[in-house]
Amino acid sequence: MGSASSMLTQYDIEEVQEHCNHLFSQQEIVCLYERFCQLDRNAKGFISSDEFLSIPEFVMNPISQRLLKMVDGLNFKDFVAFLSAFSTKASAHQKIELIFRVYDSDHNGKVSFKDILEVLKDLSGSFMSDEQREEVLSQVLKEAGYSKDCYLTLDDFIKVLGQSGVKMDVEVPVD
């Protein structure tokens, strides 16, 4: 699996399955590998930010810049592990963990009011004013038992979002 142009062996497939907690079938992993190789245009064995930006759906995502920080330079195993949070088989906990990582852009293990506000701004664009975003976020935090001075941890995210039935499933097309 060193070079993207190499073929996946059965051992490689099983190793990747183990790395992503068996959230993808062997056939799905082969399809993901083919897509990975298409994206890895220079056959370096990892995908750069520029290569991720060649995916139109990725570029159109309002939080693409935050996601880029998470995916730049991923090798195939880590690429599949990242995508595993989007698997229909992934638990709510795994999905919430990814959401938390999107909000925790400085990787300090906690999310501030400002961090959430920045993501909300990315998501809402010009449809809301800064004042409206602050007001809505303050109200949501208050209803969840937090203030705008609190820092939220992963456990807080799980507590708040765990009941919501978070949906972020993506199917891997298998030909």
KAQUIWO-V250267 format. One record per residue. N is the residue number from 1. RES is the residue in three letters. PSI is psi in radians with two decimals (none if undefined). Layout:
# KAQUIWO-V250267
<<N & RES & PSI> <N & RES & PSI>>
This chain:
# KAQUIWO-V250267
<<1 & MET & 0.11> <2 & GLY & -0.89> <3 & SER & 2.48> <4 & ALA & -0.34> <5 & SER & -0.19> <6 & SER & 2.82> <7 & MET & 2.63> <8 & LEU & 2.32> <9 & THR & 2.93> <10 & GLN & -0.68> <11 & TYR & -0.78> <12 & ASP & -0.80> <13 & ILE & -0.80> <14 & GLU & -0.65> <15 & GLU & -0.75> <16 & VAL & -0.71> <17 & GLN & -0.76> <18 & GLU & -0.75> <19 & HIS & -0.53> <20 & CYS & 0.42> <21 & ASN & 0.61> <22 & HIS & 0.55> <23 & LEU & -0.21> <24 & PHE & 2.50> <25 & SER & 2.91> <26 & GLN & -0.67> <27 & GLN & -0.70> <28 & GLU & -0.68> <29 & ILE & -0.70> <30 & VAL & -0.75> <31 & CYS & -0.71> <32 & LEU & -0.64> <33 & TYR & -0.72> <34 & GLU & -0.74> <35 & ARG & -0.71> <36 & PHE & -0.79> <37 & CYS & -0.61> <38 & GLN & -0.71> <39 & LEU & -0.63> <40 & ASP & 1.25> <41 & ARG & -0.54> <42 & ASN & 0.10> <43 & ALA & 0.79> <44 & LYS & -0.29> <45 & GLY & 0.05> <46 & PHE & 2.85> <47 & ILE & 2.23> <48 & SER & 2.96> <49 & SER & -0.79> <50 & ASP & -0.68> <51 & GLU & -0.67> <52 & PHE & -0.63> <53 & LEU & -0.11> <54 & SER & -0.09> <55 & ILE & 1.92> <56 & PRO & -0.70> <57 & GLU & -0.56> <58 & PHE & -0.79> <59 & VAL & -0.64> <60 & MET & -0.27> <61 & ASN & 2.24> <62 & PRO & -0.32> <63 & ILE & 0.43> <64 & SER & -0.64> <65 & GLN & -0.63> <66 & ARG & -0.74> <67 & LEU & -0.64> <68 & LEU & -0.69> <69 & LYS & -0.49> <70 & MET & -0.45> <71 & VAL & -0.23> <72 & ASP & 2.18> <73 & GLY & 0.29> <74 & LEU & 2.35> <75 & ASN & 3.13> <76 & PHE & -0.78> <77 & LYS & -0.78> <78 & ASP & -0.54> <79 & PHE & -0.83> <80 & VAL & -0.70> <81 & ALA & -0.72> <82 & PHE & -0.83> <83 & LEU & -0.37> <84 & SER & -0.46> <85 & ALA & -0.35> <86 & PHE & -0.04> <87 & SER & 2.56> <88 & THR & -0.35> <89 & LYS & -0.16> <90 & ALA & 2.52> <91 & SER & 2.83> <92 & ALA & -0.67> <93 & HIS & -0.78> <94 & GLN & -0.67> <95 & LYS & -0.75> <96 & ILE & -0.63> <97 & GLU & -0.72> <98 & LEU & -0.78> <99 & ILE & -0.77> <100 & PHE & -0.76> <101 & ARG & -0.57> <102 & VAL & -0.75> <103 & TYR & -0.59> <104 & ASP & 1.19> <105 & SER & -0.40> <106 & ASP & 0.07> <107 & HIS & 0.64> <108 & ASN & 0.07> <109 & GLY & 0.13> <110 & LYS & 2.65> <111 & VAL & 2.21> <112 & SER & 2.97> <113 & PHE & -0.75> <114 & LYS & -0.73> <115 & ASP & -0.80> <116 & ILE & -0.71> <117 & LEU & -0.70> <118 & GLU & -0.75> <119 & VAL & -0.74> <120 & LEU & -0.67> <121 & LYS & -0.75> <122 & ASP & -0.72> <123 & LEU & -0.63> <124 & SER & -0.32> <125 & GLY & -2.34> <126 & SER & 0.09> <127 & PHE & -0.31> <128 & MET & 2.55> <129 & SER & 2.88> <130 & ASP & -0.68> <131 & GLU & -0.73> <132 & GLN & -0.74> <133 & ARG & -0.81> <134 & GLU & -0.73> <135 & GLU & -0.83> <136 & VAL & -0.83> <137 & LEU & -0.73> <138 & SER & -0.74> <139 & GLN & -0.77> <140 & VAL & -0.81> <141 & LEU & -0.74> <142 & LYS & -0.78> <143 & GLU & -0.50> <144 & ALA & -0.03> <145 & GLY & 0.36> <146 & TYR & 2.81> <147 & SER & 2.99> <148 & LYS & -0.14> <149 & ASP & -0.11> <150 & CYS & 2.68> <151 & TYR & 2.29> <152 & LEU & 2.38> <153 & THR & 3.08> <154 & LEU & -0.71> <155 & ASP & -0.67> <156 & ASP & -0.76> <157 & PHE & -0.74> <158 & ILE & -0.72> <159 & LYS & -0.80> <160 & VAL & -0.81> <161 & LEU & -0.30> <162 & GLY & -0.48> <163 & GLN & -0.13> <164 & SER & -0.18> <165 & GLY & 0.90> <166 & VAL & 2.23> <167 & LYS & 2.14> <168 & MET & 1.03> <169 & ASP & 2.41> <170 & VAL & 2.32> <171 & GLU & 2.48> <172 & VAL & 2.02> <173 & PRO & 2.20> <174 & VAL & 2.03> <175 & ASP & none>>
